[in-house]
Amino acid sequence: MVCGTSAEVGKTTTSTGLVRALKEQGLQVAGTKFAGTGRMRDMMSLRDAGAFPWIDFPDVGLPTTYTSETRFKKGTYTLFNWINGGYPKPDIIIAEAGGDPIEANIPTFLRDPALIRNVCAIIVVPGDVMGIMGTVSYLRQFTDSPLFLTDPKGRNPVSTRDRVRQELPGIPSFNSLDPSEVHAVAKQITANYGK
């Protein structure tokens, strides 16, 4: 699961980098955006990175996930069942959550045991260190899945990583624009889950 502290922080850039890295490991990688507002450009980016299938919630009848919990759950289950029921069956799904984790029914996803138990890692794409701290604290209410942090866009990565190490020891950070760092994270994720 790829989530961010706000819109336009680099979630899709991170997602596409992960798709490429996982494909290079020989995995069948699906890509989806499961929450937010539909945006074909994001899906085309996942497709161009090698994801297959690459569908999102508008493909199952939800133009946005700013809707009732019941409608969101029905659409989300349909989305993931469709992805997992296709051919070829994906080894892993890069699932992007739009916006930040307290909007667009993302809390509904996080509270649903059948959905959250399939999350093998969460990549948090932040705007700043305070956003990282709040997002990590919030996500820990729902899951103990491994967390990875990307460097915030436009921030000094050295000082940011130093502050993150002080405040959130043990949570690795990486540059989502550096293919070697993205590959290293992809290998850590798959090593932990036998892929």
Secondary structure, DSSP 4 states (H G I P E B T S, - for coil): -EEESSTTSSHHHHHHHHHHHHHHTT--EEEEEEESB--HHHHHHHHHHT-SSEEEGGGGT-SBS-S-HHHHHHHHHHHHHHHHHSSSPPSEEEEEEPS-TTSTTHHHHHH-HHHHTT---EEEE-SSHHHHHHHHHHHTTT----EEEEPPTTS-HHHHHHHHHHHSTT--EE-TT-HHHHHHHHHHHHHHTT-
